Amino acid sequence: MRDVRSSGFQFPRPHRITRGSKQIRDKRTAQALLVFGVVLACVELYVIFGVL
């Protein structure tokens, strides 16, 4: 009987996030947060100047 561990067979590993896709996701998250911050600042200025 053959030993399965010594043969070239390897169990399929779960898909891991590669470094490139993680960087892309981090970049998109940073851009989304930046856009959200700019929109929030505009709304705050609108409210402040709307009161005056």
C-alpha positions in Angstrom: 0.0 0.0 0.0 1.3 3.4 -0.9 1.7 6.2 1.6 -0.4 9.1 0.4 1.7 11.7 2.2 4.9 10.7 0.4 3.4 10.9 -3.0 3.0 14.1 -5.0 -0.6 14.5 -4.1 -1.5 17.6 -2.1 -4.9 18.5 -0.7 -6.4 21.6 -2.3 -5.9 24.5 0.0 -8.6 27.2 0.6 -8.2 30.3 -1.5 -6.1 32.8 0.2 -6.1 36.5 -0.5 -3.0 37.4 -2.5 -1.0 40.4 -1.6 -2.0 42.2 -4.8 -5.7 41.9 -4.3 -5.4 42.9 -0.7 -3.6 46.1 -1.8 -6.3 46.8 -4.3 -9.0 46.3 -1.7 -7.2 48.6 0.7 -6.8 51.2 -1.9 -10.5 51.1 -2.8 -11.4 51.3 0.9 -9.1 54.4 1.3 -10.7 56.1 -1.7 -14.2 55.4 -0.4 -13.3 56.8 3.0 -11.8 59.9 1.4 -14.9 60.5 -0.7 -17.1 60.0 2.3 -15.1 62.5 4.3 -15.3 65.1 1.6 -19.1 64.7 1.3 -19.5 64.9 5.0 -17.4 68.1 5.2 -19.6 69.6 2.4 -22.7 68.7 4.3 -21.3 70.3 7.5 -20.4 73.5 5.7 -23.9 73.6 4.1 -25.5 73.3 7.5 -23.3 75.9 9.1 -23.8 78.5 6.3 -27.4 77.6 6.1 -28.0 78.7 9.7 -26.3 82.1 9.1 
